[in-house]
């Protein structure tokens, strides 16, 4: 919600981010412990065409891994 309010409030724009955390397959649990927003743009003529900065995702995930080694990408928002 914070990401949306900072970037796209009062618009029809969407926001995209990465969810980080851990999961336990034996217990069937997922724990989201961190997240970060990702630069994201949509084609104004076709909302099915969008642009995501993959290098940004890789760099941010690398920085988070230095601090929290056990965090993995859990999903997207």
N, C-alpha and C positions, 0 to 999 in steps of 0.2 A: 504494500500500500504506500509506503514511504517513497519508493522508487517512482511509482505512478504519479503521486502528488508532486514530486519534484520535477518530473520530465513532461508529463502529458496531461496534467489536470486541465479541465475545461476544453479539451480537444477530443477528437475521435481517434487519436493515435494510440497504438498499443505499445507496451514495454516488454522487454525480454530480459531474463536473467538466469543465472545458474544457481541451483541449490546444491550445497555441499553438506556432507555428513557421513553417516555410517549405516550399515545395514547388517542384520544378523539373520542369515538364512534359516538357521535352526529354529529361532524363535518367530521368524516371520515379521520382524520389526524393522522400521526405518526411523532414523533420528536425523533430522535436519538441524545442523548446528551453525551454518553460515550461508551467506548468499552474496552475490554481486550482480549488479546490472551490467548489461552488454549493449554497446552502441548498436542501434537497430534502426533501419529505415525501410519504409514501404514505398513501392512505386505508386505515385498518386493516381495513375490511370488504371492500375490493376493490383488490387490488394493481395493477389496470389503470388506476386513477385516481391521479394523482400531481400534485404542486404544485411548480413551479419558479419561482424569483424572477427574472423576466426583467430587471427594473431592475438587480438586482445584477450580472447577467452584463454588461449594457451598461456599467455604471459601472466594473467591474473591467477589462473589455477596454479601455475608454478610458484608464484609468490605465496599463495595461501598454503601450499604444501610445505614450504620452508618453516612455517609456524605450526601447522597442524598436520603432521605427516600421515596420520591415519584417515584424514578426510578424503572422500572420493566424490565424484560427481554423482548425485542422487537423481537429479532431474532438472527440468527447466520450468520457468514460469513465463 
